[in-house]
Amino acid sequence: MTSVYDSPSVTTLKGVGAALALKLERLGILNLQDLLFHLPLRYQDRTRILPIGSLRPGDECVIEGTIRASDVLMGKRRSLLCRVQDGTGTITLRFFHFSAAQKNGLAVGKTVRCFGEARPGPSGLEMVHPEYSAAADTGIKPVDEHLTPVYPMTEGLQQNRMRALIAQALSWLETGNLTELIPADMRQQWRLPELKTSLKYLHAPPVDANVDQLQKGMHPSQRRLAFEELLAHHLTLLQLRQKVQQDGAPAFMSTGLYTQPFLDGLPFAMTNAQLRVCGEVARDLEKPIPMLRLVQGDVGSGKTVVAAYAALQAVENNFQAAVMAPTEILAEQHFQNFTQWAEPLGLKVAWLAGKVKGKQRESQLAAIADGSAQIVVGTHALFQEDVRFYNLGLAVIDEQHRFGVHQRLSLREKGRDGVKTPHQLIMTATPIPRTLTMSAYADLDCSIIDELPPGRTPVNTVVIADSRRDQVIERVRAACSEGRQAYWVCTLIEESEVMQCQAAEVAEALLKEQLPELRIGLVHGRMKAKEKADVMAQFKAAELDLLVATTVIEVGVDVPNSSVMIIENPERLGLSQLHQLRGRVGRGSVESFCVLMYHAPLSKQGKARLAVMRETTDGFIIAEKDLELRGPGEVLGTRQTGMMQFKIADLQRDKDLLERVRQVAEPISRNPSIMQAITRRWLGQGEEYGHV
C-alpha cells in the first residue's frame, strides 16, 4: 500500500514559493493531501446571471448590465459610484478604494458583470466593492460551471489564489495516488462514497447540487469525510488507551482491611448506584492493567465516597492514592472528608496546595516521599517537580474537564517506577452527553451514579426578570429569617475577571443596604486563597446568612443548610454551569429554590436555555441540550477543546455516525499502519495529545 506520507509538498505546485508555503503552513497545509482536505466553509452560486429587477437585500449573486452613469462622489470618504442597468432594473456599484485605471475601465456605455451582495443604499440596492469584469472586444467569459467554494483563510491569502491552488491539487488527484484508508468491505457495509469522488464534489459541486444540504453539512460526500475524521479522533484515543495499558499496573486485591470498616463507619447507607460503581472500580483495580475509568454523577450523588473506597483499596495493598481537584476550595473539602474517613483507620492524609508553604510544605513533601502519608489530596500543585511519591498506585482526578489531558497524564508519570503506571479514576459532576463520552472520552470506561442519596430534595427553579429584584430580595430575607442560608451569584462571563469581581462587590454593598439585619459575606476570584477559604468556612459554620459570590463557588462546595440560590444574568452561562451552581442548594432535607434572574430582553436561545433549567433537574438531559445549543468545545471546557478541533465533522450533527465509527475502529486499531495513516491524515502532528 502506498504510504499516506507520499503526498508531494505544496512547493511542487506552480507559483508556490517560500512565502506562500509559509502562509499555507499557518493553515496546517504542508502537502497536496492537506490542500485537498482544506474544505470549503460555504458556497457561492455564480452559475447563472440574475435579473437586477429580481434582487432582494442579502442576495449574493451574479448580475450583468450596462453602465449608465459613473461619478466620483466627494463626501466624508471619496467613492466611485456606477449605475448599472439591464432592462429589468438598476443597481449602484460603490467603490471606496479605486485607481484612475479602474475608473476609466468602468466608463459609461461599458458592459460589466459583477458578483457581490445586494444591500440597501441611499438610492436603492447597491453592491459595495463587488468582484467585476468589464467586457473587452472579445466579450465576457461564460458563467461558472459549478458552485464557487469559499475557504477558511489566513492573512495575506486571497480566495482566488486558494481556488487556483486547489484546482492544481485536484489535477494531481486525477493522476496521483490518494490512498483509500477505510477497507473496501467496510466502505461497502456503511455505504461510504469513494474518497476521490467526495473530494472532487466538495471542491466543485455541480450546478444542480443541493446547496441547502451542503450548507447543513449533510451531503453524502461531507458525511464520508466526517466519518473518516471522527474515526481518526477515535483511533487516537484508542492508541492512548493501548499505550497506557501496555505499561501494566499493580493489581490491588480487595482485602477489606480498610474498605470494610470504612463502609461500616459511614453515617448513611450507600445507594445501589454507588455500590454498583464501587464494584466496577474494585474489579478494574484487581487487574494488572491501569484502570482508566470516568465516574459521572450529578451534583451530590456521592462520587467522593466512591473515590475514598478506591483509595482505601490501593492503601490496603501498600500503595498511595492521590486525589486532585481543580480549586483550593474543593481540594480542601476533599482533604477534610478524607481525613475524617481515614484517620479513624490509623491512616495519614497529606495536603498540598499553593497556599501550603515553608516548613508545613516541607513536612508534607517528606510524608509523601517516605510513604508515611498513604493518601495525598491537593490541587495542580501535585504536578510540581519537587513532589515525589513513595509508591503512587491510584490517581483520582476530580472535575476532569478543568484539567487538560496533559495535566492529568503528568500526574500519572509520578507513579512510574520505570515499569508500572498508577490506576486512574476520573470524576465529574458535569454530566457528559453520550455523544461526547463516545468521542472525547473514548479512552475511558464509563460509570454513572444515577441515583441521589435519600433525604435529598429536588430544587425548585424559578425564572424571573430582574425588574422584580425587590421580590427576590424579600424571598432571601424570609429564608434567612427562618435560619436558612442563601447564595447570591453574580455572573459577568463576557467581561474580565476584574469586572466580575467589581460586580460582586457592588451587589454585596447594595444587599447590605437592603438587608441590614443579615450577615453577608463575599467571595470572588481575585481574593487571596486564605481570605476565600476563611469566608467559605464562616458560611459553612452558619456564621454568615448570605454569601455573595462569582462563579468560583460552582464546583463542590457543600453547605446542607443553604436552601436559596439567586443567579443574576443566568443567560450568560452555559446550561451545565447553571446546573452545577444550582447543585449547591438542595443538599439537605429542606425545600430549596434556585432563582434565575435574567435581564430582559432574552434572545430566542436564552429563553430556550432557561426553559430547560426550569423543566428538568436531570443533568444528562441538560448536558445534551447544552451540547446542542453551544457545541462541544464549550461543554468540554476550553482547556480541553484542543482535542476537539474538527475540519468537517460536527459532534452534534454527526452523532449518529459515532456508533458506526466505533465498530469500524475496533478492527482498524489492530492494523497499526492504517491506524497511523488515518490519524496522520486528519490530525497531522495533532495526534500527539494521545502520546503524552
Beta strands, then each sheet from edge to edge (+ up, - down):
strand 1: 42-44
strand 2: 60-73
strand 3: 79-85
strand 4: 90-95
strand 5: 111-117
strand 6: 119-121
strand 7: 124-128
strand 8: 131-134
strand 9: 148-150
strand 10: 292-297
strand 11: 320-324
strand 12: 349-352
strand 13: 375-378
strand 14: 392-398
strand 15: 423-428
strand 16: 445-449
strand 17: 459-465
strand 18: 485-489
strand 19: 520-523
strand 20: 546-549
strand 21: 562-568
strand 22: 592-598
sheet 1: 1+ 9-
sheet 2: 6+ 7- 4- 3+ 2- 5+ 8-
sheet 3: 12+ 13+ 11+ 14+ 15+ 10+ 16+
sheet 4: 17+ 22+ 21+ 18+ 20+ 19+
end
